[in-house]
Amino acid sequence: MEVKILGTGCPKCKNLEKITRDVVESNGYDATITKVTDIVEIMKYGVMSTPALVVNENVEIKGRVPSADEINEVLKKY
């Protein structure tokens, strides 16, 4: 699965990236995590408020930092 963290580098964006990496590692998901910081790329996803979590090109969460449990529930679907 391909996971993208959309954000410009603010503390919330960094927090989402850390939590997501922890969830992927602790659950053994086969995932590639990339960070997208280019505002033009972020806007291509229709995201106006960061951070955002994108899984396999689907925007799943945007504008907030979810809990680890919530991220796990999203990733389980893939």
Secondary structure, 3 states (H helix, E strand, C coil): CEEEEECCCCHHHHHHHHHHHHHHHHHCCCCEEEEECCHHHHHHCCCCCCCEEEECCEEEEECCCCCHHHHHHHHHCC
